[in-house]
Amino acid sequence: MVSVNVTSRLLILGGTSEARSLAERLDGRAGCDVVSSLAGRVASPLMPVGQVRVGGFGGASGLASWIDAHGIRAVIDATHPFAAQISRNAAAAAAASHVPLLALRRRAWVPSEGDRWHEVTSLEDAALILPELGCRHFLTVGRQGVSAFADVAGAWFLVRAVDPPAGRTPRQMELLLDRGPYSRDAELALMRDRKIDTLITKNSGGDGTAAKLIGARELDLPVVMVRRPATPAGVPEVADVSGAAEWVDAQIR
Ligand SMILES: NC(=O)c1ccc[n+]([C@@H]2O[C@H](COP(=O)([O-])OP(=O)(O)OC[C@H]3O[C@@H](n4cnc5c(N)ncnc54)[C@H](OP(=O)(O)O)[C@@H]3O)[C@@H](O)[C@H]2O)c1
C-alpha cells in the first residue's frame, strides 16, 4: 500500500491577536502548512509563530496571483474588523483563484446598561459631534485615524496608539504610545488623571481593549462609537479561533 502525505497550504491574513492565536493553533498540525501575512504598518509587530510574509500584495489581482503562485488551498481573513480594503481584496482574490475563504471576525461590542454611546459611521462624523460632548477627549482609533480630528476646535486630546500618528494631528494633544491589553483599573486611573470627558473608539470588539468602555461607563462619560464597515457579502464568518480551526479541519480533510 502506498501512503501519500498531502499538505495543504493555508494563508492567514493577519495583524490581529486572533490571527496569531490561529497560527499558533495550527502550527505543526499534520497536513497543514500555514503562512501568515502582515501588512507591515507597525514598526515592531507582534509576530505570529510559523512562516510569515510582510507587505501588500498589490490589490486583489496581486493577492490572487500570490495565492496561485504559492499553491494556497484556503484563506482565512483574520484581519481587523476595520481593515475593509484587504477584506474586499480577499473576497475578490479567493473567488478568482477558486479557493475557499473564511472571515474570522471578533464580535462587535454592544452597549450595556449605563452606557452613553453615540454611534457614528465614520471618523469624520465622530469629529463633528465632539464639540457638543466635551473638550478633553480620549482618542483610541488607531494612528491612521488621528488626522480626522486635526481640525476639532478648542479641544484637547489624549491620543493612544501603538505607533505615532501619520499625517496631521490635533494642535493640543498628548501622545501615549502603548499596546493593549489594558485593565479596568489602569483605564479608570488614566481617564481620571487626564480629566477625560469623552471617549472615542472604533467598534473593534474583543476583550483586549474593552476595559476603556468599562472605565467610561463607571465615570458616566459619553462614548463616540464608530460602527464597523460592511463586510463582503457571501463570505462565511466565525467569531472565534476554535470556529476557524474547525473550518480549516473541514477544508483539509
Ligand atoms: N484598521 C485598523 O483599525 C487595524 C487595527 C489593528 C490592526 N490592523 C491590522 O493592520 C493591517 C492593516 O490594516 P488597514 O486597516 O490599513 O488595512 P486595509 O485598509 O484594509 O488595507 C490596505 C492595504 O494594506 C495591505 N494589507 C492590509 N492587511 C494586510 C495583510 N494582513 N497582509 C498583507 N497586506 C495587507 C493591502 O495592500 P495591497 O492592496 O497592496 O495588497 C491592502 O489593500 C491589517 O493586517 C489589519 O489586520 C488594522
The ligand as an SDF file (V2000), in Angstrom:
LIG
                    3D

 48 52  0  0  0  0  0  0  0  0999 V2000
   -7.6700   49.2180   10.6220 N   0  0  0  0  0  0  0  0  0  0  0  0
   -7.4740   49.0210   11.9220 C   0  0  0  0  0  0  0  0  0  0  0  0
   -8.1060   49.6620   12.7900 O   0  0  0  0  0  0  0  0  0  0  0  0
   -6.4870   47.9840   12.3950 C   0  0  0  0  0  0  0  0  0  0  0  0
   -6.3160   47.7640   13.7650 C   0  0  0  0  0  0  0  0  0  0  0  0
   -5.4430   46.7940   14.2160 C   0  0  0  0  0  0  0  0  0  0  0  0
   -4.7440   46.0320   13.2910 C   0  0  0  0  0  0  0  0  0  0  0  0
   -4.9320   46.2550   11.9680 N   0  0  0  0  0  0  0  0  0  0  0  0
   -4.1810   45.4120   11.0120 C   0  0  0  0  0  0  0  0  0  0  0  0
   -3.3370   46.2710   10.2810 O   0  0  0  0  0  0  0  0  0  0  0  0
   -3.2370   45.8360    8.9300 C   0  0  0  0  0  0  0  0  0  0  0  0
   -3.5640   46.9940    8.0060 C   0  0  0  0  0  0  0  0  0  0  0  0
   -4.8630   47.4590    8.3030 O   0  0  0  0  0  0  0  0  0  0  0  0
   -5.5570   48.5540    7.3780 P   0  0  0  0  0  0  0  0  0  0  0  0
   -6.8280   48.9710    8.0210 O   0  0  0  0  0  0  0  0  0  0  0  0
   -4.5510   49.5680    6.9740 O   0  0  0  0  0  0  0  0  0  0  0  0
   -5.8860   47.6490    6.0870 O   0  0  0  0  0  0  0  0  0  0  0  0
   -6.7480   47.9800    4.7970 P   0  0  0  0  0  0  0  0  0  0  0  0
   -7.0230   49.4330    4.7180 O   0  0  0  0  0  0  0  0  0  0  0  0
   -7.9090   47.0610    4.7240 O   0  0  0  0  0  0  0  0  0  0  0  0
   -5.7440   47.5300    3.6370 O   0  0  0  0  0  0  0  0  0  0  0  0
   -4.9560   48.4480    2.8930 C   0  0  0  0  0  0  0  0  0  0  0  0
   -3.9130   47.6630    2.1610 C   0  0  0  0  0  0  0  0  0  0  0  0
   -2.9360   47.1820    3.0780 O   0  0  0  0  0  0  0  0  0  0  0  0
   -2.4870   45.8880    2.6580 C   0  0  0  0  0  0  0  0  0  0  0  0
   -2.8100   44.9230    3.7110 N   0  0  0  0  0  0  0  0  0  0  0  0
   -3.7170   45.0350    4.7120 C   0  0  0  0  0  0  0  0  0  0  0  0
   -3.6950   43.9820    5.5160 N   0  0  0  0  0  0  0  0  0  0  0  0
   -2.7550   43.1490    5.0100 C   0  0  0  0  0  0  0  0  0  0  0  0
   -2.2410   41.8940    5.4120 C   0  0  0  0  0  0  0  0  0  0  0  0
   -2.6890   41.2580    6.5180 N   0  0  0  0  0  0  0  0  0  0  0  0
   -1.2740   41.3270    4.6530 N   0  0  0  0  0  0  0  0  0  0  0  0
   -0.7970   41.9560    3.5460 C   0  0  0  0  0  0  0  0  0  0  0  0
   -1.2330   43.1460    3.1360 N   0  0  0  0  0  0  0  0  0  0  0  0
   -2.1910   43.7440    3.8570 C   0  0  0  0  0  0  0  0  0  0  0  0
   -3.1680   45.6070    1.3440 C   0  0  0  0  0  0  0  0  0  0  0  0
   -2.3230   46.1190    0.3490 O   0  0  0  0  0  0  0  0  0  0  0  0
   -2.2910   45.5400   -1.1340 P   0  0  0  0  0  0  0  0  0  0  0  0
   -3.5380   46.0480   -1.7920 O   0  0  0  0  0  0  0  0  0  0  0  0
   -1.0370   46.0520   -1.7120 O   0  0  0  0  0  0  0  0  0  0  0  0
   -2.3180   44.0380   -1.0160 O   0  0  0  0  0  0  0  0  0  0  0  0
   -4.4360   46.4350    1.4540 C   0  0  0  0  0  0  0  0  0  0  0  0
   -5.0130   46.7540    0.2210 O   0  0  0  0  0  0  0  0  0  0  0  0
   -4.1640   44.6420    8.7820 C   0  0  0  0  0  0  0  0  0  0  0  0
   -3.3560   43.4840    8.8170 O   0  0  0  0  0  0  0  0  0  0  0  0
   -5.0580   44.7070    9.9920 C   0  0  0  0  0  0  0  0  0  0  0  0
   -5.4530   43.4240   10.4520 O   0  0  0  0  0  0  0  0  0  0  0  0
   -5.7760   47.2120   11.4800 C   0  0  0  0  0  0  0  0  0  0  0  0
  1  2  1  0
  2  3  2  0
  2  4  1  0
  4  5  1  0
  4 48  2  0
  5  6  2  0
  6  7  1  0
  7  8  2  0
  8  9  1  0
  8 48  1  0
  9 10  1  0
  9 46  1  0
 10 11  1  0
 11 12  1  0
 11 44  1  0
 12 13  1  0
 13 14  1  0
 14 15  2  0
 14 16  1  0
 14 17  1  0
 17 18  1  0
 18 19  2  0
 18 20  1  0
 18 21  1  0
 21 22  1  0
 22 23  1  0
 23 24  1  0
 23 42  1  0
 24 25  1  0
 25 26  1  0
 25 36  1  0
 26 27  1  0
 26 35  1  0
 27 28  2  0
 28 29  1  0
 29 30  1  0
 29 35  2  0
 30 31  1  0
 30 32  2  0
 32 33  1  0
 33 34  2  0
 34 35  1  0
 36 37  1  0
 36 42  1  0
 37 38  1  0
 38 39  2  0
 38 40  1  0
 38 41  1  0
 42 43  1  0
 44 45  1  0
 44 46  1  0
 46 47  1  0
M  CHG  2   8   1  16  -1
M  END
$$$$
